[in-house]
Amino acid sequence: MFLKNLRTLSIWKMNKKQISLTISKTSLAITLALISLQLGLGIILGYFTARFLAGKKTGQPGVIKSLTFRISDYRIHLHHWLLSSVVLVFVFFFNLFYSQFFYGLLGGCIIHGVFNYSDWKKILSRTQND
């Protein structure tokens, strides 16, 4: 019975690249959890919160709409990983408060945005003139 259930897991349907990416994400979370349980739990919760609220694939809208705006002929997309990075740097360097769990939440959002989307580095793009 156990082997039958094990074969129906989605890992058997994944290709080698997907498996290695999943293993790298998992090993990163485990390593950080060993450093601090609060940080590790924050990363896991931040990752899955971002996964739930953001679009499932690149270009798909999520529960929360993407923050984009236009300036002249350019479109600026402030990704959730970028916003989380700015907040993390701001809170960390200005010593607003210290919470490993909060740092982990933001880190989980950053990890989700960078690892799950192919356009994660595309912030500024030229708009199409129709």
Secondary structure, 3 states (H helix, E strand, C coil): CHHHHHHCCHHHHCCHHHHHHHHHHHHHHHHHHHHCHHHHHHHHHHHHHHHHHCCCCCCCCCCCCCEEEEECCEEEEECHHHHHHHHHHHHHHCCCCCCHHHHHHHHHHHHHHHHHCCCCCCCEEECCCC
